[in-house]
Amino acid sequence: MVEKKSDDYVEYHGPETGGRDSNELVDLQTLSTQRQDRLVNALKERYHYNTSIKRGQDFLRKHVSSKVPLVIMYADLVGSTKMSMTLPAEKLVTIIRAFSHELSAVIESFEGYVLKYVGDAVIAFFPYGFNRYLTCDKSVECGKSMVNVLIEGINPILSKLDFPELSVKIGIDEGEIVIVQYGYDQSSPIDILGYGMNVAAKITSLTDPNKVSVGENVFKLLHPNLQSEIHELTPSEAEWKYVNLVTGKPYKVYTSN
């Protein structure tokens, strides 16, 4: 089953499909080349990224002061502190903008929404829609595609231009999230609060570079093919204190192989 023509992953395939045809591979190569051209031009100050959270804010505005089931994703850039000590400010800003823009494009191609940018992290969400299983699958496929974009699209250019390569840690969880607007006019910022937000952030901190980790609520909803690509983490009690709110037992975390 073809789910969606995306910016980077090209298509999400269900378990019955056998892979991409030659035309799709050409499309993927073209998009990767376009991404690399953007980065080169940005580093040479000939291109300016224009990244916005308006789309996510517009979605949340429809649900202010209510609870909505969402899949939450944190994508955290690794090594930005070191870069801040070694790179000129304008180059560091360009790299972080490129990271944020390109990963945001992947998120939107998988029907996700960017919530906000916090320093060197991108926080996103995926509404359940009509199929919570498919939404969880897409969030993980999105995370995998984001890692590939970094490794195959951005890093080769950074390496050629003698910049440090980037890596990303991605954490995903789900739950009922409260939508909060900090004011009464339409332009007031909107944010989300909930246990799943906290857990997704902490999962990200447990994740190795260029890996995707999920909480057990997401893991249980994944297709068996995706479940087979990840394994359970065993953090220490000092590292992990979150519990399953239904069972009261430690909340399990799984990460990509």
HELIX and SHEET records of a PDB file:
HELIX    1   1 SER A   22  LEU A   43  1                                  22    
HELIX    2   2 LYS A   54  ARG A   61  1                                   8    
HELIX    3   3 SER A   80  THR A   86  1                                   7    
HELIX    4   4 ALA A   89  SER A  109  1                                  21    
HELIX    5   5 ARG A  132  ASN A  148  1                                  17    
HELIX    6   6 VAL A  149  ILE A  154  3                                   6    
HELIX    7   7 ASN A  155  LYS A  160  1                                   6    
HELIX    8   8 TYR A  195  LEU A  206  1                                  12    
HELIX    9   9 GLU A  216  PHE A  219  1                                   4    
HELIX   10  10 PRO A  224  GLN A  227  1                                   4    
SHEET    1   A 2 VAL A   2  LYS A   5  0                                        
SHEET    2   A 2 GLU A  11  HIS A  13 -1                                        
SHEET    1   B 5 TYR A 113  VAL A 118  0                                        
SHEET    2   B 5 ALA A 121  PRO A 127 -1                                        
SHEET    3   B 5 LYS A  67  VAL A  78 -1                                        
SHEET    4   B 5 SER A 167  GLN A 181 -1                                        
SHEET    5   B 5 ILE A 190  LEU A 193 -1                                        
SHEET    1   C 7 TYR A 113  VAL A 118  0                                        
SHEET    2   C 7 ALA A 121  PRO A 127 -1                                        
SHEET    3   C 7 LYS A  67  VAL A  78 -1                                        
SHEET    4   C 7 SER A 167  GLN A 181 -1                                        
SHEET    5   C 7 LYS A 211  GLY A 215  1                                        
SHEET    6   C 7 VAL A 253  SER A 256 -1                                        
SHEET    7   C 7 ILE A 230  GLU A 232 -1                                        
END                                                                             
